[in-house]
Amino acid sequence: MKKIYLLTVFLLLTSILSAQLRYGVKGGFNFASLSGSDAKEAKTITRFQFGAFANYSLPVLLGFQAEALYSMKGSQRKIKDEYGNTWTVSLNTDYLEIPVLLQLNIPLAVPVPLTPYVEVGPSLGITLSGKSKLETTGFSQERDVKSDLTGTDLGLALGFGLNVLKTFGVNVRYTFGFNTIDNTADPEDLKNSVVALTLSYSF
């Protein structure tokens, strides 16, 4: 029994010591919109995200990745008034986003310097700013709406990525919010919904 215990401890320590800790930077595009029962007319807008990450990979095809991102989200919709004028209503929100992800590497049948993986985990967004913009021909008005937004946005991230030589990476990730971001007295059902396409570089 003692030998089995010592062997188990040895294997555990070997696994921990053989784990790899990597740091890096990443950035790319957010294809952002809103979901929910009150977001039926919401259109997708293209914005950006950038930040840093730390990745802790184990030799059993598993890894953990934590990120700190400046993530720009929002949506857009078009409405017509009684005079036939078309108005564009835009919502631009910026977040400090902190996803914590479990990653599962997918082994390939041939020895190539590519590592595909899938990932899942919670993502916390801290609201940094919010602006609403109203536009039509010859008119534009913008106002600050941060006070109308919730201070945080908790969601779930699901993604797929590909690492090249453990240095470069490309990732596609869908992140959706659990709760409305509307913090007014009579809140509407408006949740963040973002598909992100990013490139990364590990040091």
C-alpha positions as CSV (number, residue, x, y, z in Angstrom):
1,M,0.0,0.0,0.0
2,K,2.8,2.4,0.9
3,K,4.5,1.7,-2.4
4,I,1.3,2.4,-4.3
5,Y,0.8,5.7,-2.4
6,L,4.4,6.8,-3.1
7,L,4.0,5.9,-6.8
8,T,0.8,7.9,-7.0
9,V,2.5,10.9,-5.4
10,F,5.5,10.6,-7.7
11,L,3.2,10.5,-10.8
12,L,1.2,13.5,-9.6
13,L,4.4,15.5,-9.0
14,T,5.8,14.5,-12.4
15,S,2.6,15.6,-14.0
16,I,2.7,19.0,-12.2
17,L,6.4,19.5,-13.0
18,S,5.9,18.6,-16.7
19,A,3.0,21.1,-17.1
20,Q,3.7,24.1,-19.2
21,L,2.9,27.7,-18.2
22,R,2.7,30.1,-21.1
23,Y,1.8,33.8,-21.4
24,G,0.8,35.7,-24.4
25,V,-1.2,38.5,-26.1
26,K,-4.2,38.3,-28.3
27,G,-6.6,40.4,-30.3
28,G,-9.2,40.4,-33.0
29,F,-12.7,41.1,-34.0
30,N,-16.0,40.9,-32.1
31,F,-19.1,40.3,-34.1
32,A,-21.5,41.6,-31.4
33,S,-25.2,41.7,-31.1
34,L,-27.9,41.3,-28.4
35,S,-30.2,38.3,-27.7
36,G,-33.3,38.0,-25.6
37,S,-37.0,38.5,-26.1
38,D,-36.7,42.3,-26.5
39,A,-33.8,42.1,-29.0
40,K,-35.6,40.8,-32.1
41,E,-34.5,43.6,-34.3
42,A,-30.9,43.7,-33.1
43,K,-28.3,43.6,-35.8
44,T,-24.7,42.5,-35.6
45,I,-21.9,45.1,-35.5
46,T,-18.2,44.5,-35.9
47,R,-16.0,45.8,-33.0
48,F,-12.7,44.7,-31.4
49,Q,-11.1,43.0,-28.5
50,F,-7.5,42.8,-27.3
51,G,-5.6,41.7,-24.1
52,A,-3.4,39.1,-22.5
53,F,-3.7,35.5,-21.3
54,A,-2.0,32.9,-19.2
55,N,-2.2,29.2,-20.2
56,Y,-1.4,26.3,-17.9
57,S,-1.3,23.0,-19.9
58,L,-1.1,19.5,-18.4
59,P,0.4,16.5,-20.2
60,V,-3.0,14.8,-20.2
61,L,-4.4,16.9,-23.1
62,L,-6.0,19.3,-20.6
63,G,-5.2,22.9,-20.0
64,F,-6.6,26.0,-18.3
65,Q,-6.5,29.5,-19.7
66,A,-7.3,32.8,-18.0
67,E,-7.6,36.0,-19.9
68,A,-8.0,39.7,-19.3
69,L,-9.5,41.4,-22.4
70,Y,-10.7,44.9,-23.4
71,S,-13.8,43.7,-25.2
72,M,-16.1,46.0,-27.2
73,K,-19.6,44.8,-27.7
74,G,-23.0,46.3,-28.6
75,S,-25.7,46.1,-31.3
76,Q,-27.6,48.2,-33.8
77,R,-31.1,48.5,-35.1
78,K,-33.0,50.5,-37.7
79,I,-36.4,52.1,-37.1
80,K,-38.7,54.3,-39.2
81,D,-40.6,57.2,-37.9
82,E,-44.1,58.4,-38.9
83,Y,-42.6,60.6,-41.7
84,G,-40.7,57.7,-43.4
85,N,-37.3,58.6,-42.1
86,T,-34.9,55.8,-41.3
87,W,-33.1,56.0,-38.0
88,T,-30.1,54.0,-36.9
89,V,-29.9,53.3,-33.2
90,S,-26.5,52.0,-32.0
91,L,-25.4,50.7,-28.6
92,N,-21.7,50.5,-28.0
93,T,-20.5,48.9,-24.7
94,D,-17.0,48.3,-23.5
95,Y,-16.0,45.7,-20.9
96,L,-13.1,44.3,-19.0
97,E,-13.7,40.7,-19.8
98,I,-12.2,37.9,-17.7
99,P,-12.9,34.4,-19.1
100,V,-11.5,31.3,-17.3
101,L,-11.5,28.3,-19.6
102,L,-11.0,24.6,-19.6
103,Q,-9.3,23.5,-22.8
104,L,-9.2,20.0,-24.2
105,N,-6.5,19.3,-26.9
106,I,-7.5,17.1,-29.8
107,P,-4.8,14.6,-30.7
108,L,-4.0,14.2,-34.4
109,A,-3.2,11.0,-36.2
110,V,-0.1,12.5,-37.9
111,P,2.8,14.3,-36.3
112,V,2.3,17.9,-37.3
113,P,3.1,21.1,-35.3
114,L,-0.6,21.9,-35.0
115,T,-2.7,21.5,-31.8
116,P,-6.5,21.9,-32.2
117,Y,-8.5,22.3,-29.1
118,V,-12.0,23.0,-27.8
119,E,-12.7,25.2,-24.7
120,V,-15.5,26.1,-22.3
121,G,-15.8,28.2,-19.2
122,P,-17.4,31.1,-17.5
123,S,-16.7,34.7,-18.5
124,L,-17.2,37.8,-16.3
125,G,-17.5,41.2,-17.9
126,I,-17.0,44.4,-15.9
127,T,-18.8,47.3,-17.6
128,L,-16.4,50.2,-18.5
129,S,-18.5,52.4,-20.7
130,G,-21.8,52.5,-22.6
131,K,-22.9,54.9,-25.3
132,S,-26.1,55.1,-27.4
133,K,-26.1,56.8,-30.8
134,L,-29.0,58.0,-32.8
135,E,-28.4,58.8,-36.5
136,T,-30.3,59.8,-39.6
137,T,-29.5,61.9,-42.6
138,G,-28.1,65.2,-41.5
139,F,-28.5,64.4,-37.7
140,S,-26.4,62.5,-35.1
141,Q,-26.7,62.4,-31.4
142,E,-24.8,60.4,-28.8
143,R,-25.3,60.0,-25.1
144,D,-23.7,58.2,-22.2
145,V,-25.8,55.2,-21.0
146,K,-23.4,53.5,-18.6
147,S,-25.7,54.2,-15.7
148,D,-28.5,52.3,-17.5
149,L,-26.3,49.2,-17.8
150,T,-25.6,46.5,-15.2
151,G,-22.1,46.8,-13.6
152,T,-21.2,43.2,-14.5
153,D,-22.2,40.7,-17.2
154,L,-21.7,36.9,-16.4
155,G,-21.8,34.6,-19.4
156,L,-20.5,31.3,-20.8
157,A,-17.8,31.0,-23.5
158,L,-17.6,28.1,-26.0
159,G,-14.8,28.0,-28.5
160,F,-12.5,26.2,-30.9
161,G,-8.9,27.0,-31.6
162,L,-5.7,25.9,-33.3
163,N,-2.2,26.4,-31.9
164,V,0.8,26.4,-34.3
165,L,4.2,25.5,-32.9
166,K,2.8,26.4,-29.5
167,T,3.5,30.1,-30.4
168,F,0.8,31.3,-32.7
169,G,-2.9,30.6,-32.4
170,V,-6.2,31.3,-34.0
171,N,-9.5,31.0,-32.0
172,V,-13.2,31.3,-32.7
173,R,-15.3,31.8,-29.6
174,Y,-19.0,32.3,-28.8
175,T,-19.8,34.1,-25.6
176,F,-23.4,34.7,-24.4
177,G,-24.7,36.5,-21.4
178,F,-26.9,34.8,-18.8
179,N,-28.8,38.0,-17.7
180,T,-30.0,41.2,-19.2
181,I,-27.6,44.1,-19.3
182,D,-30.5,46.6,-18.9
183,N,-30.4,48.2,-15.4
184,T,-33.3,50.6,-15.8
185,A,-36.4,50.7,-13.6
186,D,-38.3,48.6,-16.2
187,P,-35.5,46.4,-17.7
188,E,-35.8,44.8,-21.1
189,D,-34.5,41.3,-21.9
190,L,-31.2,42.2,-23.6
191,K,-28.3,39.9,-23.3
192,N,-24.8,40.2,-24.9
193,S,-24.1,37.7,-27.7
194,V,-20.6,37.8,-29.3
195,V,-18.7,35.7,-31.8
196,A,-15.0,36.6,-31.5
197,L,-12.3,35.8,-34.1
198,T,-8.8,36.3,-32.6
199,L,-5.1,35.7,-33.2
200,S,-2.7,35.1,-30.4
201,Y,1.1,35.0,-29.7
202,S,2.7,33.2,-26.9
203,F,6.0,34.3,-25.4
